[in-house]
Structures are given as C-alpha cells and as structure tokens.
Amino acid sequence: MRGYLPDYTFESANSLKKALSFCEAGAKPFAGGTDLMVLFEAGLLAPGKYLDISRLKELKGIKNSKTQVTLGALTTYSQIRNHLILTKQFPILGLASREVGALAIQNRGTIGGNIANASPAADFPPGLLVYDAKIQLISTKGIRTLDYNRFHLGYKKTELRQDELVLSVSLKPEFQKYHHFWRKVGNRRAQAISKTMMAGIAKTTKKTIQDIRIAFGSVGPTAARCYHVESFLKGKAINTQNIQEAKQLLSKDIHPIDDIRSTGKYRLRVSQNVLEEFLCGIG
Ligand SMILES: Cc1cc2nc3c(=O)[nH]c(=O)nc-3n(C[C@H](O)[C@H](O)[C@H](O)COP(=O)(O)OP(=O)(O)OC[C@H]3O[C@@H](n4cnc5c(N)ncnc54)[C@H](O)[C@@H]3O)c2cc1C
C-alpha cells in the first residue's frame, strides 16, 4: 500500500545555501525520485521531510578540463550516454548508462541518487571503482573529497552524513590506452536489476598485462574491486592457464548470496564466465 501523503513534507530549494540548511535540519534529498517514489508506492518510504534538489545548478553539468572530468550529482544517465567526450574517455560509464532501467529512468535518474541510495545492485559504482573516481560531499561546513572506494561502507551504508549532499564525482582522464569492458547480467536487456555486473579496464603490451582493474556489483553488500584477481594477473601473459586461475581466485573477491533474483552459486559461475570474456578480449 502506498505511503500516506500527510505523513510527508516536501520542500523545494532554489539555492544551495538554503538546501544545505534544510539538510542540516533533517530534510532528506529528493533528486529524480526514481528510487524514492518506488519506496513511496510500496508504503516503505520513511515519513518525514523531503527536499527537492533538482533545481540546484551547482549539482548540475559535466565539466571537463585536460586534467579532470567532473560530473555534477544531478547528472542523468541520458546526459552521460549522450556526452561524446565523457563516453570516449570513460566508455564504461556510457555503456552502463544505456542499460539503467529504460529511457524514462535514464532521463530522470541521477548518478548522485544511484550512489547515495547505496544499493548493491546499482549499475554505476563498478565503473567508478575501476576509474579510481573521487566523490565530493558538501554541507554547511564545507566540501570534503573522498576516494570513491571509501564511500560505500556496507549494505545501504555510506560515508554520507545526514547534513551532506553528494555534490559531484570527479575522474582523471588517464585511461586512453586501456581496453574497457562492461557487462550487466539480468533477466532482460532493459528494466532488469542486475544479477551480476562487471566493469574492467586493462593495459597490455605484447599480450602481457601491465595494469588491470576489475570491479563487480550485485555480488556482495557493496560493489567491490577484485584485488586478489588483479594482483595475480598483473605482469602475466593472457593464456588459458592464467585465465582459469583468475576465475578460481574470483571467489576470494566476491561473495554472492542467494536472493529473490538469483542464487549465489549461479552468480559466482556467471561472474567467472564474464571475467573470462573480458580477459579473452584484451589480448
Ligand atoms: C523501473 C526502474 C528501473 C531501474 N533500473 C535501474 C537499473 O537498471 N540500474 C540501476 O542502477 N538503478 C536502477 N533503478 C534505480 C534508480 O533509477 C537509480 O538508482 C537512480 O540513479 C536514482 O537516482 P534518483 O535521482 O532518481 O534518486 P532519488 O530517488 O531521488 O534518491 C535516491 C536516494 O539518494 C538520495 N540522494 C539523491 N540525490 C542525492 C544527493 N545529491 N546527495 C545526497 N543524497 C542524494 C535520496 O535521499 C535517496 O535516499 C531503477 C529504478 C526504477 C524505478
């Protein structure tokens, strides 16, 4: 049963200063509403104060310089998939954006919402992990910047304080010589929550791996980098034996569980196959 409207107050802020003081007073941000409205319709949205942040210009836009690309928290998937420079420098973000929900969700859903919602099945975090993103959080006390891999602390737990907003995500455009890979596995090609997903980048010279970064989502409480597999593969040749060993090692990095969408056993097997697909493609 949907939530009872009089249990909620909904404010709108047209300046960042005002928005931050609302947050300090306990209001919860509402960006595209694509996660929050699902909760509301299911009667699971906590009663209280909500703040429409969708008009805050400081949280909008994709800015790029030679040394850094910054995506405002209100950037939508459609804006990302249509941004030629961003999708050339960070192809995984473009590929993942094309597969979030379907067009209506891509037009409304924001990356700030995807990150702050902290679902283990969110499609954006694995790409941000392999690209070594940083995240900027803002409150009335100022801005703090964190390595993105420190932001998600556990299932639905993040570093975000009640009085803070996600301001932006920043990336260094230093992966031009890498092979980029993204694979999402769900029940359908669209409107499907992932059973497993993988982002991977690798740089090779003469069939030997110089650098490699791999992250999975939907196979643990948070998206995770696969450090065991990465350190095994660095400096190694891409051959059948090393690929098989990497697949076995993957169970040290990901810990999928059984839930309504899949079994842990299926998720591990498919994740190993996706890893093999990536490694076979980088040689
Ligand atoms: C039909 C459907 C299909 C979907 N498919 C996918 C999919 O394939 N892959 C996927 O990853 N997701 C999917 N989603 C989930 C959702 O669209 C995304 O997580 C989206 O990015 C959320 O962004 P939003 O702006 O709509 O967030 P909101 O619903 O507005 O907010 C979500 C959460 O983030 C918080 N929040 C939002 N912005 C900020 C901010 N700037 N600072 C601090 N906190 C903030 C809110 O308080 C709330 O807790 C789907 C949703 C629906 C309804």
The ligand as an ORCA input file, in Angstrom:
! r2SCAN-3c Opt
* xyz 0 1
  C      11.798      0.996    -13.224
  C      13.162      1.269    -12.606
  C      14.284      0.688    -13.163
  C      15.540      0.924    -12.603
  N      16.621      0.322    -13.178
  C      17.845      0.513    -12.638
  C      18.986     -0.134    -13.221
  O      18.895     -0.847    -14.222
  N      20.196      0.093    -12.633
  C      20.346      0.892    -11.540
  O      21.460      1.055    -11.055
  N      19.279      1.518    -10.967
  C      18.047      1.341    -11.493
  N      16.955      1.940    -10.913
  C      17.169      2.741     -9.696
  C      17.293      4.266     -9.910
  O      16.759      4.709    -11.124
  C      18.719      4.785     -9.768
  O      19.317      4.357     -8.561
  C      18.779      6.326     -9.868
  O      20.066      6.677    -10.251
  C      18.426      7.070     -8.584
  O      18.559      8.462     -8.811
  P      17.406      9.480     -8.423
  O      17.912     10.829     -8.738
  O      16.124      9.075     -9.041
  O      17.358      9.238     -6.836
  P      16.203      9.560     -5.753
  O      15.117      8.528     -5.859
  O      15.816     10.985     -5.860
  O      17.054      9.336     -4.444
  C      17.625      8.074     -4.135
  C      18.386      8.188     -2.800
  O      19.524      9.012     -2.944
  C      19.453     10.159     -2.091
  N      20.010     11.262     -2.886
  C      19.664     11.618     -4.158
  N      20.466     12.600     -4.607
  C      21.316     12.892     -3.592
  C      22.391     13.816     -3.442
  N      22.813     14.634     -4.424
  N      23.044     13.837     -2.263
  C      22.679     13.010     -1.253
  N      21.690     12.105     -1.338
  C      21.019     12.037     -2.501
  C      17.995     10.296     -1.726
  O      17.828     10.945     -0.484
  C      17.571      8.826     -1.685
  O      17.978      8.245     -0.475
  C      15.683      1.752    -11.452
  C      14.525      2.347    -10.897
  C      13.280      2.111    -11.460
  C      12.076      2.757    -10.855
*
